[in-house]
Amino acid sequence: MMRGESLPRAAAPFFGFARLLRHHAFPIAPEQVTGFMKAVTLLGPRSMNDIREAALATLAPPPDRHGEFDAHFRAYFYNGTKPSIEGEKDDETRIKDDRGTREEEDQTVRKEEGGELSSALEQLSTRDFQRDDDRLAAFRRKLSSALPARRSFRTVRTPSRGKLDLRRSLREIVSADGDVPSPLLRRRQTVPRKLLLLIDVSGSMKLHTADYLKLAHAAVQGADRAEIFTFGTRLTRITSALRIRDRNQALARAAAQVDDWDGGTRMGPTLLAFLSVPRFSSFARGAAVVILSDALERGDHAELETAMRRLSARAFRLSLATPLAGDPRFRPATAALRAILPDLDDLIDGSSLTSLTDFILSLARPAPTASTIWKRVS
Amino acid sequence: MPEVNAETVATSAEAVAQHLAASRYLADDSLATAIFLAIRLGKPLLLEGAPGVGKTEAAKAIAELLGRDLVRLQCYEGIDAAHALYEWNYQRQLLAIRHAGEHEIDIYDDRFLIARPLLQVLKAPQQRVLLVDEIDRSDHEFEALLLEFLSDFQISIPERGTIRAAAQPIVILTSNRTRELAEALRRRCVYHWIGYPDAEREAAIIMLRAGDVAEATARAVAAAVQTIRARPLAKPPGIAEAVEWANAATILEKGGSPWPEAFRRAIGVLIKDEEDLSYIAPELGRIVEEALV
């Protein structure tokens, strides 16, 4: 690697800026730095703005980190002080994605919330921990084959009932010197649908969140494509934290990323925020979406209704698992639940790992919609 | 349009912006800079942004400004090498084998090769503009396949060897950001995020694009669209929809509808989601009246 001293003096600041960005977890490749310097030369540069434009085009910071990038740029090129980063400008969705979360932030949250969280885990571990573990292990093994499937555009070889695969058949014919062996067939592949879990981490769900996170970890480990978000007053994507194989490590990282533990719920607005980010809402398209929440939306539920309608239109199957349904006297009587009931495919008991794992493993099997079932019992 | 040398057009970012304006595409300084850098550095240009901000239009404008043919590859889930690079014409190969009888025949001859967009671009004697549209819809495997093409501008066909570009193409990739693209792809490209234009620029775009729209109408439409986009809609209107709205309202007005009414009646060309329509309907009158002031 080139050492700082051997650089031409004029190039050093640009090299230094790239190093600074790397230090703040912006993934910058060496060829991008060369591109940056070439771009600066091409543009003149006639003003600081030219340097900024060159940096934006060649170092390519992700759009959701532009605010942070600008703060570093200003601090580095204008006055050399440390930037004060006050969150992103684009704060309307209040969404945190675990990519690019900085280590320092993780640690402060861990200090504040760790005690409460670990005590909750402790409480559960004294319960039927061993049985839960076995159940989750079985759930993980069965999951990918139990999820509903869809037909893909890709094709696989099949011994019978498929379309003629001319490409491979021709190769066979040529290698057999013109003899026609039995033709090779292909048919469209079936792939498991995505699984999207939206976990409520508000105060009213406190008793269940630890269980839900364990379930989420097993889902990420077992399914080909699973996405996990938590929501309370804001939305956090924790999928990549849960990709760590060791459950304790994964849960500790996920716990550190979420900073609205045991707070209030703003289910409607957070679900709308989820839908307003194309990258996130595309997870829901054609997926089996399971919301783990008591759906106790206070006040006006118009936003929740809109969000659920949109989610239901995107999803293959939209299910709500509420711990309240564990009580045999439970009826969907609140105004919010009554309003969203027609959009739900399932409204099920989310009070125990047993019922949840059984339900998720049965997602591929058709069932009457939530409103038909609950109309019958209420 | 006559073909021009890329370097003579792209002398500076301002020159690029001017040439694009002549092709009826208004680019802000940042976008013009990114296009200028992509042309001069010989790197692909990756444009990301919400649907309807003019990413595909930018590619068309670049092709027009350089006087080059535009080859478009629309990505979708499941797209693979046979759709993007090349495919053998198996039926013709089989027929040729049957006709050849005892004679030797090269079934991997050029006449049996169907060139798909990427191979077409490489084989073209002149430089082409290649648009890889909505790369975020394709699978990760396809992205990796493209990576090879983008770094070396070459394709290896097992039966024929490696085909290198006769003239290095100008490549534009677009993405709606429905999924995160691989870092490897981003870093090979010059990157630009296109946002929605501000009201003034949008009014200018409407004036340029719409057929017969008064300046006051264009300004009103731009102002109203800015307000509408700020609402939490499922499908916020793009620039093309704004242009259509201005056009439609003008047609209705000429047909005898008074102003605020003409805008309200033409709303169907701006908002194309039933739920969004019912959400915005109670406020629409006020938004239009405020925009018309």
Chai-1 contact restraints between the chains, C-beta under 6 A:
chainA,res_idxA,chainB,res_idxB,connection_type,confidence,min_distance_angstrom,max_distance_angstrom,comment,restraint_id
A,P27,B,E183,contact,1.0,0.0,6.0,A-B,restraint_1
A,A29,B,R187,contact,1.0,0.0,6.0,A-B,restraint_2
A,Q32,B,R187,contact,1.0,0.0,6.0,A-B,restraint_3
A,K38,B,L41,contact,1.0,0.0,6.0,A-B,restraint_4
A,A39,B,L37,contact,1.0,0.0,6.0,A-B,restraint_5
A,L42,B,R40,contact,1.0,0.0,6.0,A-B,restraint_6
A,E53,B,S30,contact,1.0,0.0,6.0,A-B,restraint_7
A,E53,B,T33,contact,1.0,0.0,6.0,A-B,restraint_8
A,A57,B,A34,contact,1.0,0.0,6.0,A-B,restraint_9
A,A57,B,L37,contact,1.0,0.0,6.0,A-B,restraint_10
A,A57,B,V190,contact,1.0,0.0,6.0,A-B,restraint_11
A,A57,B,Y191,contact,1.0,0.0,6.0,A-B,restraint_12
A,A60,B,R186,contact,1.0,0.0,6.0,A-B,restraint_13
A,A60,B,Y191,contact,1.0,0.0,6.0,A-B,restraint_14
A,P63,B,W193,contact,1.0,0.0,6.0,A-B,restraint_15
A,F153,B,G78,contact,1.0,0.0,6.0,A-B,restraint_16
A,R154,B,G78,contact,1.0,0.0,6.0,A-B,restraint_17
A,L166,B,Y90,contact,1.0,0.0,6.0,A-B,restraint_18
A,L170,B,Y90,contact,1.0,0.0,6.0,A-B,restraint_19
A,L170,B,Q93,contact,1.0,0.0,6.0,A-B,restraint_20
A,L272,B,P232,contact,1.0,0.0,6.0,A-B,restraint_21
A,P278,B,N176,contact,1.0,0.0,6.0,A-B,restraint_22
A,P278,B,R177,contact,1.0,0.0,6.0,A-B,restraint_23
A,P278,B,T178,contact,1.0,0.0,6.0,A-B,restraint_24
A,R279,B,R177,contact,1.0,0.0,6.0,A-B,restraint_25
A,R279,B,T178,contact,1.0,0.0,6.0,A-B,restraint_26
A,R279,B,R179,contact,1.0,0.0,6.0,A-B,restraint_27
A,S282,B,T178,contact,1.0,0.0,6.0,A-B,restraint_28
A,R310,B,A234,contact,1.0,0.0,6.0,A-B,restraint_29
